[in-house]
Amino acid sequence: MTHQDYLAAAELYLGSDRQNAVTQGPRSFSSAAKALRFAIEEAAPVSLRGARLLIGDRIFAKADMLALYHSRRYPLARKAAKA
């Protein structure tokens, strides 16, 4: 995966499938890092099935979003994993 600007504004679409995510519309975030944090740490896991993250003209699906969140370059502290 290429370098991604975590500080760029982003729009996050969440839904149980792609159509549902589009129907619900985007949530705007001041940074991609904050959008990723919300998607991975706060949103219902089922809503990631149809998730799409738009950063500029690039679109990221669930697998890409997880890779960005778990990247060593991710700039925010992550929520502690549950035991």
C-alpha positions in Angstrom: 0.0 0.0 0.0 1.3 3.4 -0.8 1.8 6.3 1.7 -1.4 7.9 2.8 -1.9 11.3 4.3 -3.6 10.6 7.7 -4.1 14.3 8.3 -6.2 14.9 5.1 -10.0 15.4 5.5 -12.0 12.3 4.9 -15.5 11.0 4.4 -16.6 7.7 5.9 -19.5 5.6 4.6 -20.7 2.9 6.9 -23.3 0.2 6.3 -24.0 -3.5 6.4 -23.4 -3.5 2.6 -22.3 -1.0 0.0 -25.8 0.1 -1.0 -26.8 0.7 2.7 -23.6 2.7 3.3 -24.3 5.0 0.3 -27.9 5.4 1.3 -27.0 6.5 4.8 -24.5 9.0 3.4 -21.1 10.1 4.5 -19.8 11.3 7.9 -17.2 14.0 7.4 -14.0 14.0 9.5 -11.2 16.6 9.8 -8.6 13.8 9.3 -8.5 10.3 7.9 -6.9 9.2 11.1 -10.0 10.3 13.1 -12.3 8.6 10.5 -10.4 5.4 10.8 -10.5 5.5 14.6 -14.2 6.0 14.5 -14.8 3.2 12.0 -12.6 0.6 13.8 -13.1 1.5 17.4 -16.6 3.0 17.7 -18.8 1.8 14.8 -20.7 -1.5 15.0 -18.6 -4.2 13.4 -21.4 -5.1 10.9 -21.2 -1.5 9.5 -17.7 -2.2 8.3 -19.0 -4.8 5.7 -20.0 -2.0 3.3 -17.6 0.6 4.6 -15.8 3.0 2.3 -13.4 5.7 3.2 -12.8 8.6 0.8 -9.6 10.6 1.2 -9.3 13.1 -1.6 -9.9 11.1 -4.8 -8.9 7.7 -3.3 -11.4 5.1 -2.0 -10.6 2.5 0.6 -12.7 -0.5 1.4 -12.8 -2.5 4.7 -9.5 -4.4 4.2 -7.6 -1.2 3.2 -9.0 0.7 6.1 -7.9 -2.0 8.5 -4.4 -2.0 7.0 -4.2 1.8 7.3 -5.4 1.6 11.0 -2.9 -1.1 11.9 0.0 0.6 10.0 3.0 1.8 11.9 2.4 5.2 10.3 -1.1 5.6 12.0 -0.6 8.8 14.0 -3.2 8.4 16.8 -3.2 6.2 19.9 -5.2 3.1 19.5 -7.8 1.8 21.9 -6.4 -1.0 24.1 -7.5 -4.5 22.9 -10.0 -6.3 25.0 -8.6 -9.4 26.7 
